[in-house]
Amino acid sequence: MSSDDKAVLEGGPEELAGRIVPIETPGSDLKIPFRNGYEHFRATSRHADTAEGELAVYEWWERTESPA
């Protein structure tokens, strides 16, 4: 997996583990399952230097709940 296949998440719940995540389509929104719902992240134009190389930064923009 190359650094083009990963992103770093910014914002959202502090308890959200794994701030470096795989991405399927660069630039597409990410939907991360978390506590009976989903945290949504959008791509930014920024990049961050990480232990895994330079990665695209995705920032949190909303949470949706899963139906009960």
C-alpha positions as CSV (number, residue, x, y, z in Angstrom):
1,M,0.0,0.0,0.0
2,S,1.5,3.3,-1.0
3,S,1.0,6.7,0.7
4,D,-1.5,7.5,-2.1
5,D,-3.7,4.8,-0.5
6,K,-3.8,6.3,3.0
7,A,-4.9,9.5,4.6
8,V,-4.5,11.2,8.0
9,L,-7.7,12.2,9.8
10,E,-8.1,15.6,11.5
11,G,-10.8,16.5,14.0
12,G,-13.8,14.4,15.1
13,P,-14.0,12.5,18.4
14,E,-10.7,12.3,20.4
15,E,-11.5,8.6,21.1
16,L,-11.4,7.7,17.4
17,A,-8.5,5.3,17.1
18,G,-6.4,5.0,14.0
19,R,-5.8,8.5,12.6
20,I,-4.1,7.0,9.5
21,V,-6.6,5.1,7.4
22,P,-6.7,3.4,4.0
23,I,-8.6,5.2,1.2
24,E,-10.0,3.6,-1.9
25,T,-10.5,6.7,-4.1
26,P,-8.3,9.7,-3.3
27,G,-10.4,12.8,-2.9
28,S,-13.6,11.0,-2.0
29,D,-15.3,11.5,1.3
30,L,-14.6,8.9,4.0
31,K,-17.2,7.3,6.3
32,I,-15.6,5.8,9.4
33,P,-17.8,3.5,11.6
34,F,-17.7,4.7,15.3
35,R,-20.0,4.1,18.2
36,N,-23.3,3.2,16.5
37,G,-22.8,5.7,13.8
38,Y,-20.3,7.1,11.3
39,E,-17.8,10.0,11.4
40,H,-17.6,11.7,8.0
41,F,-14.3,13.2,6.7
42,R,-13.7,15.3,3.6
43,A,-10.4,15.7,1.7
44,T,-8.5,19.0,2.0
45,S,-5.8,20.4,-0.2
46,R,-3.3,19.9,2.6
47,H,-0.8,17.1,3.3
48,A,0.9,16.1,6.5
49,D,4.3,14.5,7.1
50,T,3.8,11.3,9.1
51,A,5.8,8.2,10.0
52,E,4.2,6.6,6.9
53,G,5.3,9.4,4.6
54,E,3.4,12.5,3.3
55,L,-0.3,11.8,3.4
56,A,-3.4,13.7,2.4
57,V,-5.3,15.3,5.2
58,Y,-9.0,14.7,5.6
59,E,-11.0,16.8,8.1
60,W,-14.1,15.9,10.0
61,W,-17.3,17.5,9.0
62,E,-20.2,15.6,10.4
63,R,-21.5,12.5,12.3
64,T,-24.5,10.4,11.4
65,E,-26.2,7.9,13.6
66,S,-27.1,4.3,12.6
67,P,-30.7,3.5,12.8
68,A,-31.6,1.5,15.9
